[in-house]
Structure formats: structure tokens, C-alpha cells
Amino acid sequence: MTKNMELWDKTFQRIIREKKPQHRWTLELKSDLEVDRVKQGWRQYKHQGLARFQCSLCGRSWVSAQVLILFHMCLRKPYGRVKMRVFAQRCQKCSTALFEEPEFSREGVESVLGGLVVQILLKCYQERVQQGGDLGAPREDPFRAGLLTGPHDAENCEACLLGRFCPSRSDAEVSTPHRTLTRSLSHSTQDQLPACRKRKLLLLVSLCLIMIIFVVLMVTLSVTGLL
């Protein structure tokens, strides 16, 4: 069950009524909604949103900037329907982790549903909305762009495990308060540690040699002066 569904529904109703007050649209959750399996007369929209997760076993929390939200929409005037599925993720650290539902900020919900209404206008009404307008403007957390440069943890992504969503290695998966790297990135970092330590050791040895040479030179000059 998507957290705070009341917020999702109220936000959607407000945005869609501003654009199409003459029609009545509904938003409902469907946990069995499938990517690219759309019934006749329906249209599909996929959105990648920013959300927080928390493991119900260990309490660890993380942030993902590529949470897949799937929508199927259909208009039969004067009624419209939207079916929605939010794909879950699970904790990297727990071997028996459960799939956890994401929690979106109010700004994140606005951004996702703004994009949805743009697609409704385009695919159901054949109306185009100018890119960068109120509906299309990204309103998610400002650090989202930074999260997109990280690796995607496909092993713990419900959508990826179902074989329906595998973004090019540009997620997302971070732990609070800032970032916890995925296993693959952690392994890569660990591989680089020995080389880093070697460079530090060589630098230290070089500094010691310089100090020794300096001391010897000073002692030599001092003895020469005395002679």
C-alpha cells in the first residue's frame, strides 16, 4: 500500500480539475499492474521519482532517485480512470529483507502527478503542454540530480527483478543521512584502497628523506663553519 494515499488522491484531483473541470477522474492503486501490458483503450506512463525507504527489520533508511511509478490511464468521457503502481525496494544489508514501500515528499508527489497530468492531456486529449510549465516543472528535492550519478541497485529493486525496469547505471540508492554506496560501488572503492595507501606511504617516506637530507646538510655546514 502506497504511503499517504490520501495526499496522492487530493493532489491529483486538484491538478486534473484545474485542467479538465468538466470531467471526473479517479486514481486507484493496483498492485498487479504490469509494465507494457496495457488493455485496449488505455495508455501507459512511467515516471522515475525520488523517495525514501526504511527497512522494517533493521531500521536502516535510504533514498532512491529512480523509484518506478507506473500509470495506466483511460478516458471515456465524462469519466477518466488512472491505475497506479509504485514499485518497492528492499534493504541491502538484511539477508531476509522485505520489499518496502517508498515514502514521497509533498514536493515529490506534486512532481509525479504533474507529469501524469501532462501525459493525460497529451495521450487522452491530444493536447500539448509547454515543457517547463507549472505541470512539467520538476519540484523534487534539489539533490536528486546528484543521486542520478550513482549506481542502481538492481538486485534489490522490485521492478528490475521482474525484468521490466533496468535503467542505465544511473540511480540512486543512498542511505541516510547522506549516501551509502551499493555493493558494487563498495567493492570498487575497497579495491582502490591499497593503491591509495601506497601513495600516502611513498609521500611519507619522501618527506622523511627530505628531512634527513636537510638535517645532514645543516650539520655539515655547521661543522664546516667551526673548522
WOGI-V645135 format. One record per residue. RES is the residue in one letter. PSI is psi as a letter, one per 40 degrees, with the letter a starting at -180 (none if undefined). OMEGA is omega in degrees with one decimal (999 if undefined). NEAR is the number of other C-alpha atoms within 8 Angstrom. Layout:
res=RES psi=PSI omega=OMEGA near=NEAR
res=RES psi=PSI omega=OMEGA near=NEAR
This chain:
res=M psi=h omega=179.6 near=4
res=T psi=h omega=-177.7 near=9
res=K psi=i omega=176.1 near=8
res=N psi=f omega=-179.6 near=6
res=M psi=d omega=178.4 near=7
res=E psi=d omega=177.4 near=6
res=L psi=d omega=178.8 near=9
res=W psi=d omega=-175.8 near=10
res=D psi=d omega=-179.6 near=9
res=K psi=d omega=179.8 near=8
res=T psi=d omega=179.2 near=11
res=F psi=d omega=-179.0 near=10
res=Q psi=d omega=-179.9 near=10
res=R psi=d omega=-176.4 near=8
res=I psi=d omega=-176.0 near=11
res=I psi=d omega=179.8 near=11
res=R psi=d omega=176.0 near=11
res=E psi=d omega=-176.9 near=7
res=K psi=d omega=-176.2 near=6
res=K psi=g omega=-177.3 near=7
res=P psi=e omega=-177.1 near=8
res=Q psi=e omega=-178.2 near=6
res=H psi=i omega=-178.9 near=10
res=R psi=h omega=-179.3 near=9
res=W psi=i omega=176.1 near=10
res=T psi=i omega=178.3 near=8
res=L psi=h omega=-178.0 near=10
res=E psi=i omega=177.8 near=8
res=L psi=h omega=176.3 near=9
res=K psi=h omega=-175.6 near=8
res=S psi=e omega=-179.3 near=7
res=D psi=e omega=178.8 near=5
res=L psi=h omega=-175.7 near=9
res=E psi=i omega=178.5 near=6
res=V psi=h omega=175.6 near=7
res=D psi=e omega=172.5 near=5
res=R psi=g omega=-171.8 near=5
res=V psi=h omega=179.0 near=10
res=K psi=i omega=179.9 near=5
res=Q psi=h omega=179.6 near=4
res=G psi=e omega=-179.8 near=5
res=W psi=i omega=176.7 near=10
res=R psi=i omega=-176.7 near=10
res=Q psi=i omega=174.2 near=10
res=Y psi=h omega=177.8 near=9
res=K psi=h omega=-179.3 near=8
res=H psi=i omega=174.6 near=10
res=Q psi=h omega=-174.9 near=9
res=G psi=i omega=178.8 near=11
res=L psi=h omega=-178.6 near=14
res=A psi=i omega=177.5 near=13
res=R psi=i omega=176.4 near=11
res=F psi=i omega=172.9 near=13
res=Q psi=h omega=-179.2 near=11
res=C psi=h omega=-179.4 near=13
res=S psi=e omega=179.3 near=7
res=L psi=d omega=-175.3 near=7
res=C psi=e omega=179.2 near=6
res=G psi=e omega=179.3 near=7
res=R psi=i omega=178.1 near=9
res=S psi=i omega=178.7 near=10
res=W psi=i omega=-179.4 near=13
res=V psi=h omega=175.2 near=13
res=S psi=h omega=179.3 near=14
res=A psi=e omega=179.0 near=14
res=Q psi=f omega=173.3 near=10
res=V psi=h omega=-177.2 near=14
res=L psi=h omega=172.2 near=12
res=I psi=h omega=-176.3 near=12
res=L psi=h omega=178.1 near=13
res=F psi=h omega=166.1 near=12
res=H psi=h omega=-174.2 near=12
res=M psi=i omega=-177.8 near=12
res=C psi=h omega=177.9 near=11
res=L psi=h omega=169.5 near=10
res=R psi=g omega=-170.2 near=6
res=K psi=h omega=8.1 near=6
res=P psi=e omega=-176.8 near=8
res=Y psi=i omega=175.7 near=9
res=G psi=i omega=-179.5 near=13
res=R psi=i omega=173.6 near=11
res=V psi=h omega=172.9 near=12
res=K psi=h omega=-171.3 near=12
res=M psi=h omega=173.2 near=14
res=R psi=h omega=176.6 near=12
res=V psi=h omega=-176.3 near=12
res=F psi=i omega=-172.5 near=11
res=A psi=i omega=173.0 near=12
res=Q psi=i omega=177.9 near=12
res=R psi=i omega=-175.2 near=12
res=C psi=h omega=177.2 near=12
res=Q psi=d omega=-168.4 near=9
res=K psi=d omega=-175.2 near=5
res=C psi=h omega=-177.7 near=8
res=S psi=d omega=178.7 near=5
res=T psi=f omega=-175.3 near=4
res=A psi=i omega=175.7 near=11
res=L psi=i omega=173.8 near=9
res=F psi=h omega=-176.5 near=9
res=E psi=i omega=176.9 near=11
res=E psi=i omega=179.4 near=12
res=P psi=i omega=175.1 near=14
res=E psi=h omega=-177.1 near=9
res=F psi=i omega=172.8 near=11
res=S psi=i omega=177.2 near=8
res=R psi=d omega=178.7 near=7
res=E psi=d omega=178.7 near=10
res=G psi=d omega=177.7 near=14
res=V psi=d omega=178.1 near=12
res=E psi=d omega=-178.1 near=10
res=S psi=d omega=-179.0 near=14
res=V psi=d omega=-176.2 near=10
res=L psi=d omega=172.7 near=12
res=G psi=d omega=176.3 near=13
res=G psi=d omega=178.3 near=11
res=L psi=d omega=-178.3 near=10
res=V psi=d omega=174.5 near=11
res=V psi=d omega=-180.0 near=12
res=Q psi=d omega=176.2 near=10
res=I psi=d omega=179.4 near=10
res=L psi=d omega=-178.3 near=12
res=L psi=d omega=-170.7 near=11
res=K psi=d omega=-178.3 near=9
res=C psi=d omega=-178.6 near=10
res=Y psi=e omega=-176.8 near=7
res=Q psi=f omega=177.6 near=7
res=E psi=h omega=179.4 near=7
res=R psi=h omega=175.5 near=7
res=V psi=h omega=-178.6 near=9
res=Q psi=h omega=-179.3 near=6
res=Q psi=h omega=-179.9 near=6
res=G psi=e omega=176.1 near=7
res=G psi=a omega=-176.1 near=8
res=D psi=d omega=-177.1 near=6
res=L psi=d omega=-175.2 near=10
res=G psi=e omega=-175.3 near=13
res=A psi=h omega=178.0 near=10
res=P psi=h omega=-178.7 near=5
res=R psi=e omega=-177.8 near=8
res=E psi=i omega=-177.3 near=10
res=D psi=i omega=-173.5 near=8
res=P psi=d omega=-178.9 near=5
res=F psi=e omega=-179.2 near=6
res=R psi=d omega=-178.2 near=10
res=A psi=d omega=178.7 near=7
res=G psi=d omega=-179.0 near=7
res=L psi=d omega=-177.7 near=13
res=L psi=e omega=-177.8 near=12
res=T psi=e omega=-178.8 near=9
res=G psi=i omega=179.9 near=11
res=P psi=i omega=178.4 near=12
res=H psi=h omega=-178.2 near=11
res=D psi=g omega=-175.0 near=10
res=A psi=d omega=-177.8 near=8
res=E psi=d omega=-178.1 near=6
res=N psi=e omega=178.4 near=10
res=C psi=h omega=-177.6 near=12
res=E psi=d omega=-178.1 near=11
res=A psi=d omega=-180.0 near=12
res=C psi=d omega=-179.6 near=11
res=L psi=d omega=176.0 near=10
res=L psi=e omega=176.9 near=7
res=G psi=f omega=-175.3 near=7
res=R psi=e omega=-175.5 near=8
res=F psi=h omega=177.9 near=8
res=C psi=g omega=-179.0 near=8
res=P psi=i omega=174.7 near=7
res=S psi=i omega=-164.5 near=4
res=R psi=g omega=-174.9 near=7
res=S psi=f omega=176.8 near=10
res=D psi=a omega=-39.9 near=15
res=A psi=d omega=-166.2 near=15
res=E psi=h omega=-173.2 near=17
res=V psi=i omega=-179.5 near=13
res=S psi=i omega=177.7 near=12
res=T psi=i omega=11.7 near=10
res=P psi=d omega=-179.6 near=4
res=H psi=c omega=-174.7 near=6
res=R psi=h omega=169.2 near=9
res=T psi=h omega=-173.8 near=9
res=L psi=i omega=177.1 near=10
res=T psi=i omega=-176.3 near=12
res=R psi=d omega=-176.9 near=7
res=S psi=d omega=-179.8 near=7
res=L psi=d omega=178.3 near=9
res=S psi=d omega=178.8 near=9
res=H psi=d omega=179.4 near=8
res=S psi=d omega=179.9 near=8
res=T psi=d omega=179.6 near=8
res=Q psi=d omega=179.2 near=8
res=D psi=d omega=-176.9 near=7
res=Q psi=e omega=-176.2 near=8
res=L psi=d omega=-179.7 near=8
res=P psi=d omega=-179.8 near=8
res=A psi=d omega=179.5 near=7
res=C psi=d omega=179.8 near=8
res=R psi=d omega=177.5 near=8
res=K psi=d omega=179.7 near=8
res=R psi=d omega=178.6 near=8
res=K psi=d omega=179.8 near=8
res=L psi=d omega=178.6 near=8
res=L psi=d omega=178.2 near=8
res=L psi=d omega=179.8 near=8
res=L psi=d omega=178.7 near=8
res=V psi=d omega=179.7 near=8
res=S psi=d omega=178.6 near=8
res=L psi=d omega=178.4 near=8
res=C psi=d omega=179.3 near=8
res=L psi=d omega=178.9 near=8
res=I psi=d omega=179.9 near=8
res=M psi=d omega=179.7 near=8
res=I psi=d omega=179.7 near=8
res=I psi=d omega=180.0 near=8
res=F psi=d omega=179.5 near=8
res=V psi=d omega=179.8 near=8
res=V psi=d omega=-180.0 near=8
res=L psi=d omega=179.7 near=8
res=M psi=d omega=178.9 near=8
res=V psi=d omega=-180.0 near=8
res=T psi=d omega=178.6 near=8
res=L psi=d omega=179.6 near=8
res=S psi=d omega=179.7 near=8
res=V psi=d omega=178.5 near=8
res=T psi=d omega=178.8 near=7
res=G psi=d omega=179.6 near=6
res=L psi=d omega=-179.9 near=5
res=L psi=none omega=999 near=4
